[in-house]
Amino acid sequence: MTFTIKGSHILALLITVVIGYWMFGAEIRIGGQNDSGEVTQISENAQTTSGDETKAKKLFRVSVVQINSVVREQTVSVRGRTKAEAVIPVRAETGGVLEKRLVKRGDTVNVGELVCVIDQGARNASLESARARVEQAKGEYEANKKLKDQGFVTDTTMRRMLFDLNAAKAQLKQAEIELSWTEVHAKASGVVQDPIAEVGDVLPIGGTCVTLVDSDPMFFTGQVSERSVNDVKVGMKADVKLITGELVSGTVNYLAPSSDPQTRTFLTEIKLDPQEKLIRDGLTASAEIKLPPEDAIKISPSWLTLEDTGQVGVKIVDDENRVEFLPVQILSQTNQGFWVSGIEEGAKIITLGQEYVISGEVVEPVPDEIQKAELSQ
């Protein structure tokens, strides 16, 4: 029988020989160790690299900025208006027709100055009549006094005569006062404004002849919020800016002990320093009351975080790179950020990554140069 060897049979035999040689002739390595017990260099390097990567992954990287406090000038803003010390109506003390008005709107009047004259009418006649009665009563009293000394007049008659004399003097005094009231004098200094009476008007007793605005001193009045009322004290300095653009200084003169029940705000009054130029009553104005300066720190709003208790604060990294939560008090807000207190000088605030770390966790802090540069602007 003749056997024919095909080419495919020869190829299969060669493959079998090669596989057998590899299985029984090559080194067998298990777990990085060959049959001679030697550990390969590749295995050692792989283990070392793997350990370093595992250690690095345990520390979470956060961006930090070391901050410094500054002395910050604080103010309380108040909106309001200017107010004269007093608006004083100069009133007539007797009735009658206004005969003269000696001042006009805008005039400056000094205390005691004559401003109006009321028609005297029959008051002169009443004064002359009262004088005559006094002379008559005085003459009768003197004559009866001589008769009394001679024993012709009783004590009762003399007492009646003295009563008549005193009554006549009282009527004369009343007539003199009535006549003097026809001249109306200013009871205070100020500038004349409406309402004022016109010549020919009939003024009743107590009717207004002219109105004076006493603008020396001038005041600013406004409302302080509940949040700021404890910061404001009588005697504090303030800058007041009028709607006209003028800037004047003043001092807190009054702070209401109770709030307005409608707005829950407290009335404050600032006495303005004397000015060469007249400040008008009722001008819209705003005031900045100066509070005592205090140390404060400016931070970005994105640095703030909220604790589980609801407390607002920041997270910092201590000297051992451990995370710590610090509650802060927000003093004010500006376009550049928040001014806060409650953070120590030189603290390292976490600016990025604070939401992914917890207090007590050790982290890898990385300086945040971009935020530091923006904060210094």
Solvent accessible surface area in square Angstrom, and as a share of the most:
residue,aa,sasa,rsa
1,M,208,0.93
2,T,126,0.73
3,F,166,0.69
4,T,112,0.65
5,I,131,0.67
6,K,124,0.53
7,G,59,0.56
8,S,75,0.48
9,H,108,0.48
10,I,92,0.47
11,L,111,0.55
12,A,57,0.45
13,L,117,0.58
14,L,106,0.53
15,I,91,0.46
16,T,89,0.52
17,V,92,0.53
18,V,99,0.57
19,I,92,0.47
20,G,25,0.24
21,Y,171,0.65
22,W,170,0.60
23,M,108,0.48
24,F,177,0.74
25,G,56,0.53
26,A,48,0.37
27,E,103,0.46
28,I,113,0.57
29,R,148,0.54
30,I,137,0.70
31,G,82,0.79
32,G,24,0.24
33,Q,79,0.35
34,N,20,0.10
35,D,111,0.57
36,S,77,0.49
37,G,37,0.36
38,E,113,0.51
39,V,85,0.49
40,T,36,0.21
41,Q,116,0.52
42,I,143,0.72
43,S,21,0.14
44,E,80,0.36
45,N,80,0.41
46,A,58,0.45
47,Q,131,0.58
48,T,88,0.51
49,T,76,0.44
50,S,63,0.40
51,G,41,0.39
52,D,93,0.48
53,E,96,0.43
54,T,75,0.44
55,K,149,0.63
56,A,69,0.53
57,K,168,0.71
58,K,153,0.65
59,L,77,0.38
60,F,86,0.36
61,R,163,0.59
62,V,4,0.02
63,S,21,0.14
64,V,10,0.06
65,V,4,0.02
66,Q,99,0.44
67,I,4,0.02
68,N,100,0.51
69,S,34,0.22
70,V,74,0.43
71,V,106,0.61
72,R,37,0.14
73,E,127,0.57
74,Q,27,0.12
75,T,69,0.40
76,V,13,0.07
77,S,82,0.53
78,V,3,0.02
79,R,173,0.63
80,G,23,0.22
81,R,112,0.41
82,T,0,0.00
83,K,84,0.35
84,A,3,0.02
85,E,85,0.38
86,A,36,0.28
87,V,77,0.44
88,I,38,0.19
89,P,48,0.30
90,V,2,0.01
91,R,124,0.45
92,A,1,0.01
93,E,81,0.36
94,T,6,0.03
95,G,22,0.21
96,G,20,0.19
97,V,67,0.38
98,L,1,0.00
99,E,84,0.38
100,K,105,0.45
101,R,54,0.20
102,L,90,0.45
103,V,12,0.07
104,K,127,0.54
105,R,127,0.46
106,G,54,0.51
107,D,40,0.21
108,T,100,0.58
109,V,0,0.00
110,N,96,0.49
111,V,99,0.57
112,G,45,0.43
113,E,68,0.30
114,L,52,0.26
115,V,0,0.00
116,C,0,0.00
117,V,22,0.13
118,I,0,0.00
119,D,60,0.31
120,Q,66,0.29
121,G,55,0.53
122,A,74,0.58
123,R,46,0.17
124,N,71,0.36
125,A,66,0.51
126,S,58,0.38
127,L,10,0.05
128,E,98,0.44
129,S,47,0.30
130,A,1,0.01
131,R,105,0.38
132,A,60,0.46
133,R,103,0.38
134,V,15,0.08
135,E,117,0.52
136,Q,115,0.51
137,A,11,0.09
138,K,99,0.42
139,G,41,0.39
140,E,71,0.32
141,Y,42,0.16
142,E,81,0.36
143,A,55,0.43
144,N,24,0.12
145,K,96,0.41
146,K,139,0.59
147,L,75,0.37
148,K,70,0.30
149,D,114,0.59
150,Q,123,0.54
151,G,64,0.61
152,F,148,0.62
153,V,19,0.11
154,T,89,0.52
155,D,77,0.40
156,T,90,0.52
157,T,35,0.21
158,M,23,0.10
159,R,155,0.56
160,R,127,0.46
161,M,22,0.10
162,L,76,0.38
163,F,139,0.58
164,D,54,0.28
165,L,13,0.06
166,N,77,0.40
167,A,39,0.30
168,A,7,0.05
169,K,98,0.42
170,A,62,0.48
171,Q,86,0.38
172,L,33,0.16
173,K,119,0.50
174,Q,89,0.40
175,A,12,0.09
176,E,65,0.29
177,I,57,0.29
178,E,52,0.23
179,L,33,0.16
180,S,66,0.42
181,W,77,0.27
182,T,1,0.01
183,E,79,0.36
184,V,8,0.04
185,H,70,0.31
186,A,2,0.02
187,K,128,0.54
188,A,22,0.17
189,S,45,0.29
190,G,8,0.08
191,V,35,0.20
192,V,3,0.02
193,Q,70,0.31
194,D,76,0.39
195,P,91,0.57
196,I,21,0.11
197,A,8,0.06
198,E,81,0.36
199,V,94,0.54
200,G,46,0.44
201,D,59,0.31
202,V,112,0.64
203,L,10,0.05
204,P,85,0.53
205,I,135,0.68
206,G,31,0.30
207,G,11,0.11
208,T,34,0.20
209,C,0,0.00
210,V,0,0.00
211,T,6,0.03
212,L,0,0.00
213,V,14,0.08
214,D,27,0.14
215,S,29,0.19
216,D,108,0.56
217,P,30,0.19
218,M,10,0.04
219,F,21,0.09
220,F,0,0.00
221,T,17,0.10
222,G,5,0.05
223,Q,78,0.34
224,V,1,0.01
225,S,52,0.34
226,E,96,0.43
227,R,224,0.82
228,S,22,0.14
229,V,25,0.14
230,N,124,0.64
231,D,67,0.35
232,V,2,0.01
233,K,110,0.47
234,V,99,0.57
235,G,45,0.44
236,M,32,0.14
237,K,126,0.53
238,A,1,0.01
239,D,41,0.21
240,V,0,0.00
241,K,114,0.48
242,L,4,0.02
243,I,121,0.61
244,T,86,0.50
245,G,48,0.46
246,E,59,0.27
247,L,122,0.61
248,V,9,0.05
249,S,53,0.34
250,G,1,0.01
251,T,37,0.22
252,V,2,0.01
253,N,68,0.35
254,Y,92,0.35
255,L,40,0.20
256,A,14,0.11
257,P,120,0.76
258,S,78,0.50
259,S,23,0.15
260,D,52,0.27
261,P,103,0.65
262,Q,161,0.72
263,T,82,0.47
264,R,128,0.47
265,T,26,0.15
266,F,33,0.14
267,L,72,0.36
268,T,0,0.00
269,E,35,0.16
270,I,0,0.00
271,K,90,0.38
272,L,5,0.02
273,D,63,0.33
274,P,126,0.79
275,Q,78,0.35
276,E,190,0.85
277,K,138,0.59
278,L,92,0.46
279,I,12,0.06
280,R,160,0.58
281,D,61,0.32
282,G,41,0.39
283,L,36,0.18
284,T,62,0.36
285,A,4,0.03
286,S,37,0.24
287,A,0,0.00
288,E,68,0.30
289,I,0,0.00
290,K,96,0.41
291,L,20,0.10
292,P,89,0.56
293,P,74,0.46
294,E,66,0.30
295,D,91,0.47
296,A,2,0.02
297,I,4,0.02
298,K,37,0.16
299,I,0,0.00
300,S,24,0.16
301,P,69,0.43
302,S,71,0.46
303,W,0,0.00
304,L,33,0.16
305,T,8,0.05
306,L,118,0.59
307,E,56,0.25
308,D,150,0.78
309,T,121,0.71
310,G,45,0.43
311,Q,79,0.35
312,V,54,0.31
313,G,0,0.00
314,V,0,0.00
315,K,21,0.09
316,I,16,0.08
317,V,5,0.03
318,D,50,0.26
319,D,149,0.77
320,E,124,0.56
321,N,55,0.28
322,R,104,0.38
323,V,5,0.03
324,E,76,0.34
325,F,30,0.12
326,L,32,0.16
327,P,67,0.42
328,V,15,0.08
329,Q,115,0.51
330,I,78,0.39
331,L,46,0.23
332,S,33,0.21
333,Q,130,0.58
334,T,58,0.33
335,N,154,0.79
336,Q,118,0.52
337,G,3,0.03
338,F,28,0.12
339,W,42,0.15
340,V,0,0.00
341,S,28,0.18
342,G,57,0.55
343,I,16,0.08
344,E,139,0.63
345,E,109,0.49
346,G,23,0.22
347,A,14,0.11
348,K,78,0.33
349,I,0,0.00
350,I,0,0.00
351,T,8,0.05
352,L,123,0.61
353,G,11,0.11
354,Q,10,0.04
355,E,113,0.51
356,Y,167,0.64
357,V,2,0.01
358,I,123,0.63
359,S,62,0.40
360,G,43,0.41
361,E,55,0.25
362,V,53,0.30
363,V,1,0.00
364,E,61,0.27
365,P,32,0.20
366,V,58,0.33
367,P,91,0.58
368,D,24,0.12
369,E,113,0.51
370,I,129,0.65
371,Q,46,0.20
372,K,106,0.45
373,A,54,0.42
374,E,98,0.44
375,L,35,0.17
376,S,94,0.61
377,Q,156,0.69
